[in-house]
Amino acid sequence: MKTYKVALTRTYLVSIKTENKEQVKRLSEFYIGDCPDRSSIQDRLKKKFIIEDIEMIYNEAEEVLDVED
């Protein structure tokens, strides 16, 4: 098999209750940052692939919206 690299961009909208906007940015970047490999052994055998590595290269909270409770 040949190895390919893919740049994958995702956007999440996460609701967090906390004290201030700066804290919510740090919390979301830290706790939502990592992405595990969710493929199973059966998936890899059936579809003939291996995910060798997942490296987070960008993780920054772009915008914070105030929501009224």
Rosetta silent file (secondary structure, phi, psi, omega in degrees, C-alpha in Angstrom):
SEQUENCE: MKTYKVALTRTYLVSIKTENKEQVKRLSEFYIGDCPDRSSIQDRLKKKFIIEDIEMIYNEAEEVLDVED
SCORE:     score description
SCORE:     0.000 S_00000001
   1 L     0.000  147.342  177.099    0.000    0.000    0.000 S_00000001
   2 L   -95.384  145.963  178.368    1.094    3.571   -0.674 S_00000001
   3 L   -93.433  133.667  176.682    0.961    6.233    2.076 S_00000001
   4 L  -122.670  147.995  173.788   -0.987    9.445    1.436 S_00000001
   5 L  -110.086  138.421 -177.756   -1.272   12.550    3.634 S_00000001
   6 L  -127.263  129.151  172.325   -4.586   14.405    3.859 S_00000001
   7 L   -90.363  116.365 -175.530   -5.202   17.864    5.333 S_00000001
   8 L  -115.716  121.970 -179.844   -8.630   17.607    6.978 S_00000001
   9 L  -108.327  131.784  177.955  -10.380   20.727    8.292 S_00000001
  10 L  -131.311  151.059  176.194  -13.290   20.487   10.718 S_00000001
  11 L  -125.112  130.885  177.496  -15.378   23.072   12.534 S_00000001
  12 L  -118.292  142.831  170.773  -17.122   22.401   15.830 S_00000001
  13 L  -108.808  110.329 -173.023  -19.638   24.577   17.634 S_00000001
  14 L  -114.768  129.625  176.914  -19.124   23.855   21.329 S_00000001
  15 L   -98.904  123.752 -179.848  -21.254   25.314   24.147 S_00000001
  16 L  -133.899  131.007  172.279  -19.349   25.848   27.405 S_00000001
  17 L   -92.811  125.742 -179.792  -20.471   27.617   30.559 S_00000001
  18 L  -159.755 -175.341 -172.888  -17.549   29.395   32.214 S_00000001
  19 L   -77.095  -37.707 -175.623  -16.423   32.689   33.729 S_00000001
  20 L  -155.859  170.349 -175.807  -15.124   34.630   30.692 S_00000001
  21 H   -65.321  -37.988 -179.730  -14.328   34.577   26.969 S_00000001
  22 H   -66.482  -38.700  179.431  -10.589   33.976   27.357 S_00000001
  23 H   -66.587  -40.253 -178.559  -11.161   30.975   29.593 S_00000001
  24 H   -65.191  -34.663  176.371  -13.671   29.432   27.174 S_00000001
  25 H   -63.130  -49.796 -179.172  -11.152   29.644   24.327 S_00000001
  26 H   -62.202  -42.748 -178.926   -8.459   27.838   26.327 S_00000001
  27 H   -63.583  -44.739 -178.532  -10.903   25.192   27.581 S_00000001
  28 H   -67.181  -40.656  178.988  -12.274   24.400   24.135 S_00000001
  29 H   -65.130  -39.475 -177.399   -8.812   24.193   22.536 S_00000001
  30 H   -74.248  -48.573 -171.249   -7.479   21.937   25.289 S_00000001
  31 H   -87.752  -19.020 -179.654  -10.404   19.556   25.807 S_00000001
  32 L  -104.588   -2.327 -170.824  -11.747   19.292   22.249 S_00000001
  33 L   -63.524  -51.586 -172.612   -8.349   19.243   20.514 S_00000001
  34 L   -76.835  148.450  179.519   -7.346   15.597   20.030 S_00000001
  35 L  -128.112  114.202 -178.631   -8.994   13.306   17.511 S_00000001
  36 L   -80.393  161.928  171.662   -8.636    9.535   17.957 S_00000001
  37 L   -78.190  115.035 -176.800   -8.569    6.919   15.197 S_00000001
  38 L   -97.781    6.679  179.474  -12.069    5.437   15.310 S_00000001
  39 L   -75.022  146.203  177.992  -11.486    2.709   12.745 S_00000001
  40 L   -98.723  169.519  176.433  -11.821   -0.868   13.905 S_00000001
  41 H   -60.571  -40.242  179.084   -9.713   -3.871   12.934 S_00000001
  42 H   -62.814  -42.142  177.101  -12.663   -5.085   10.838 S_00000001
  43 H   -58.413  -47.612 -176.376  -12.856   -1.708    9.012 S_00000001
  44 H   -64.875  -40.074  178.976   -9.147   -1.796    8.213 S_00000001
  45 H   -70.048  -46.421 -176.550   -9.240   -5.377    6.928 S_00000001
  46 H   -65.840  -42.584 -175.704  -12.441   -4.996    4.893 S_00000001
  47 H   -99.517    1.668  174.525  -11.506   -1.652    3.275 S_00000001
  48 L    55.059   65.434  176.329   -7.760   -2.352    3.152 S_00000001
  49 L  -148.630  162.540  173.903   -6.304    0.692    4.895 S_00000001
  50 L  -139.330  126.284  171.641   -4.197    1.664    7.896 S_00000001
  51 L   -88.044  108.320 -174.287   -4.268    5.056    9.595 S_00000001
  52 L   -78.282  -37.768 -173.618   -0.621    5.392   10.540 S_00000001
  53 L  -158.877  143.647  170.212   -0.708    8.710   12.365 S_00000001
  54 L  -124.958  114.414 -177.631   -3.032   11.591   13.246 S_00000001
  55 L  -116.637  120.667  176.752   -1.125   14.764   14.065 S_00000001
  56 L   -76.486  121.366 -179.286   -2.943   17.902   15.192 S_00000001
  57 L  -114.614  -10.454  177.455   -1.291   20.839   13.427 S_00000001
  58 L  -149.309  127.369  179.891   -3.890   23.575   14.011 S_00000001
  59 L  -155.605   88.928 -177.498   -6.218   24.016   16.982 S_00000001
  60 L  -137.817  131.291  175.758   -7.320   27.555   17.708 S_00000001
  61 L   -72.240  117.659 -173.798  -10.651   28.936   18.904 S_00000001
  62 L   -84.510  -41.311 -171.256  -11.545   31.510   16.252 S_00000001
  63 L  -145.620  144.507  176.549  -14.660   33.183   17.597 S_00000001
  64 L  -122.632  126.273  178.596  -16.641   33.347   20.831 S_00000001
  65 L  -108.164  136.209  174.121  -20.355   34.141   20.783 S_00000001
  66 L   -80.349  133.586  177.672  -22.303   35.247   23.843 S_00000001
  67 L  -120.572  131.741  179.127  -25.456   33.183   24.422 S_00000001
  68 L   -86.682  134.141  178.858  -28.158   34.365   26.773 S_00000001
  69 L   -86.158    0.000    0.000  -29.524   31.778   29.201 S_00000001
